[in-house]
Amino acid sequence: MTGFYRDGCCRTGPQDLGMHVVCTEVTEEFLEFSKSRGNDLSTPNPEFEFPGLKPGDRWCLCALRWKEAYDSGFAPPVVLASTHESVLEVVSIEDLKKYAIDLA
C-alpha cells in the first residue's frame, strides 16, 4: 500500500520528511532512473512489507524525487486529483499538468 502512512493516500504530516505527496503511475524508465539514483523501487523488500513496483503501479512519490526525474526527463505520469497540494512548494502546477493523466 502506498503513501507515507501506508493508507493509500498521498497525504503528508510532520513525520514525512520526504513529502510523499505526488501520486504517480510509475514507468520502467522512471524505475530505472530512480534505481540509478540509489532508490530501488522495483526490488521487493520484505523487511518493510514492500512488494516492489512494476510499470503501471501507482505510488506516492517524494516531491523532490519527482522534480529530479522531471528535470532529468524521466518524470512518471501524475494523478493530479490524488496529489497533495503541498507539492506546489516544490513543483509548479504547470509542470504537474504536463504529466497529468486525469485531466480532460
Legacy VTK file of the C-alpha trace (Angstrom):
# vtk DataFile Version 3.0
C-alpha trace
ASCII
DATASET POLYDATA
POINTS 104 float
0.000 0.000 0.000
1.292 3.404 -0.942
1.566 6.695 0.914
3.884 7.674 3.721
1.294 6.437 6.210
0.617 3.317 4.069
-3.067 4.191 3.875
-3.339 4.559 0.112
-3.364 8.367 0.260
-0.657 10.787 -0.853
-1.005 12.897 2.261
1.724 14.277 4.469
2.432 15.310 8.018
5.311 16.301 10.305
6.842 12.801 10.262
7.002 12.709 6.441
10.298 14.459 5.828
10.358 13.296 2.195
6.963 14.785 1.307
5.487 11.633 -0.308
2.755 13.678 -1.969
2.892 13.116 -5.749
0.531 10.372 -6.900
2.284 8.777 -9.861
1.838 5.885 -12.228
5.384 4.577 -12.454
7.070 3.715 -15.734
10.006 1.426 -16.477
12.090 4.481 -17.378
11.328 6.155 -14.071
12.060 2.974 -12.088
15.447 2.662 -13.811
16.159 6.354 -13.187
15.240 6.064 -9.514
17.412 2.963 -9.122
20.343 4.814 -10.709
19.892 7.494 -8.042
20.091 4.946 -5.224
16.370 4.419 -4.653
15.485 0.960 -5.986
11.708 0.848 -6.066
11.401 -2.253 -8.238
13.050 -4.796 -5.924
10.837 -6.260 -3.180
11.906 -5.516 0.390
10.004 -7.900 2.690
11.549 -6.322 5.795
9.401 -3.251 5.133
6.488 -5.188 3.602
7.349 -3.604 0.251
6.453 -5.795 -2.752
8.445 -3.794 -5.302
6.880 -1.701 -8.040
6.302 -2.540 -11.676
5.325 -0.242 -14.552
1.717 0.867 -14.209
1.661 0.721 -10.403
0.524 3.836 -8.601
2.839 5.178 -5.921
3.076 8.279 -3.724
6.414 9.724 -4.719
8.523 12.284 -2.873
8.071 15.743 -4.354
11.809 16.331 -4.749
12.309 12.921 -6.443
9.551 13.737 -8.946
11.153 17.124 -9.632
14.564 15.497 -10.056
13.055 12.996 -12.505
11.244 15.818 -14.309
14.421 17.880 -14.616
16.225 14.799 -15.995
13.470 13.828 -18.468
12.197 10.737 -16.588
9.160 12.007 -14.668
6.343 9.476 -14.383
2.735 10.431 -15.131
0.821 12.153 -12.328
-2.688 11.540 -10.984
-3.317 15.179 -10.190
-6.577 14.670 -8.286
-4.772 12.340 -5.848
-1.679 14.527 -5.430
-1.413 16.570 -2.238
-1.371 20.357 -2.721
1.839 20.704 -0.678
3.724 19.547 -3.791
3.302 23.114 -5.051
6.044 24.135 -2.599
8.460 22.237 -4.870
6.861 21.849 -8.331
4.739 24.229 -10.369
1.178 23.305 -11.238
2.059 23.863 -14.906
4.761 21.170 -14.781
2.442 18.756 -12.993
-0.318 19.351 -15.551
2.097 18.417 -18.374
2.242 14.920 -16.873
-1.318 14.653 -15.546
-3.210 11.592 -16.738
-6.517 12.622 -15.213
-7.179 15.948 -16.937
-9.744 16.171 -19.739
LINES 1 105
104 0 1 2 3 4 5 6 7 8 9 10 11 12 13 14 15 16 17 18 19 20 21 22 23 24 25 26 27 28 29 30 31 32 33 34 35 36 37 38 39 40 41 42 43 44 45 46 47 48 49 50 51 52 53 54 55 56 57 58 59 60 61 62 63 64 65 66 67 68 69 70 71 72 73 74 75 76 77 78 79 80 81 82 83 84 85 86 87 88 89 90 91 92 93 94 95 96 97 98 99 100 101 102 103
